[in-house]
Amino acid sequence: MAIGSRLRMLTEKITEDAAKVYKMYDVDLHPKWFPVFYVLSNGEQKTITAIAKEIGHSHPSVSRTIREMSKKGFVTEAKDKNDGRRNVVGLSQKGIDVKNKAQTQYEDVNEVIEDIISQTRHDLWQAIEEWEYLLEEKSLLRRMQEKLKEKESQKVEVVDYSPKYQEDFKRLNQEWISKFFKMEPEDHKALGNPQSYIISNGGFIVVALYNNEPVGVCAGLKMNDPEYDYELAKMAVSPKAQGKNIGWLLGQAVIDKARRMGAKKLYLESNTILKPAISLYQKMGFKKVAGRISPYERSNIQMELDL
């Protein structure tokens, strides 16, 4: 929990000493300028974007550093010869003189750092690289969001439909359909009487309860089709309950129930403007199939899951 503070303390300690080291070697350079200064030390002019990418800093941060260095006469800016719309930055004569003067300091600092490394049990560079790689792969925020979603999902119970959930089934579906589209005849049939339209025809419905409150629903519609057994349909999650993994839990419940009932393939229809829903279906293993005739105007994508 204190890693940010510990790294800042270490950085401050090193930066404070670095400023004194520059004075020891009579090198007139601010420690925070060093990454920018170093990449320009090979004599090549670079754009601010290129510098930022090379040192891993933000564009605004590099811009501020360049402005500070320019005021002190360390860098010059000019139009790019190949593209007049861009400015390129390079070391001024003063910057080049400082670079040459700093070579002895570089060599001595390198020896001292190597000596510190030889006295440690863990390689700091490798440890930082590992952390950078893992956080680039998945940020700390993303990991925390997933952890919270995982904990919240443990409070969710998925149960079989009963008539007492009829109004919840209708309300939750009307809520999302009316937000993005319009209610269609097939919606009214399914939502008006799910018992006869879905369950009596061999299908089923599952309901997600969060703290015993119905917050999500999903149906498995029995299909009269030689290729598909059930259609995953009428999935709806209350906006106030989103971010708790409920869509995933409902989908998995329908898939598991269909599999237990001997299903070999599931089918679903959706619309590509519902990006989170499409992403969820893909995560579950559904794949896009060629378009079929749909009873819904809003349907523009069909997907299947081979069980």
C-alpha positions, 0 to 999 in steps of 0.5 A: 500500500505504501509503494508509491510513497516508498518510491517517491522517498527513494527518488527524492533522496537520489535526486537531492544527492544528484543535485549536489553531485552536479555541483561537485563536478561543476556541471550546471544541469538540473537533475530532472532535465537529465533524461531529455538532456541524455537523449539529445547528447548524441547530437541528433535533433528530435521532436518533443513527441520522439523524446517523450516516447524514448524516455517514457514521459508525457508530452506536456512534461517534456514540453515543460522541461524543454522550455526550462532548458531553453531559457537557460540556453541548453537547447535550441528549437528549429523547424524540421527540414523534412516537415516544416510543420514540426519543430525539432530540438537539439543541444545548443553549444552550451549544452554540448559543452556541458555534455563534454564536461559531464563525461567524467561525472558519468563514469564515476557515477556509473562506478558508484552505482555498480558498487551499490548493485554489487552489495544488494541481493536484488537487482533493482533494474530488473525488479522495476522492469518486471513491475513496469511490464506487468502494469503496462499489461494491466494497470493497477486501477484495472486490477483493483476494478476487477478485484472489486467486481469479483468481491461484489459478484460474491454477493450475487445469487443466480436463481431460477425464475418463478412467477413472482419475478415476472414484473422484474423480468419485464421492467429490467428488459424494458429499461434497457430496450427503451434506452437504446431502441424501441419495444417491438412486437416480439418484446411484448410477447416475451415480456408480457407472458414469459411463462407461456412464451418462454417456459411452457415452450421448453425454455427457461429464465434465470434471475440475479439477486443482489442483496436479495433484490432482482437486478438482472435477468436472462433467458434461454429460449428453446429453438425449433432449429436443426442447428441451434438448441437454445437462444440466449436472450433477454439479458438485462442488468439494472444500471445501479447494479452494473460493474458487479459481474452480473452479466457474466454470471447470468450468461454462465448460468444460462450456458451451464443450464443449457449444457445440462439439458443436453444442448450442443449449440447456443445462438444469440442476436444483438446490436453492435452499438452495445459494445459492452454486451458484444465484448461480454459475449465474446469473452463467453466464447460466442463467435459471429455467424452469417446473418439469419432472418431475425424477428427484431429490427434492432438485430444486426449481429448474430453469434453462436457458442459451440458447447 
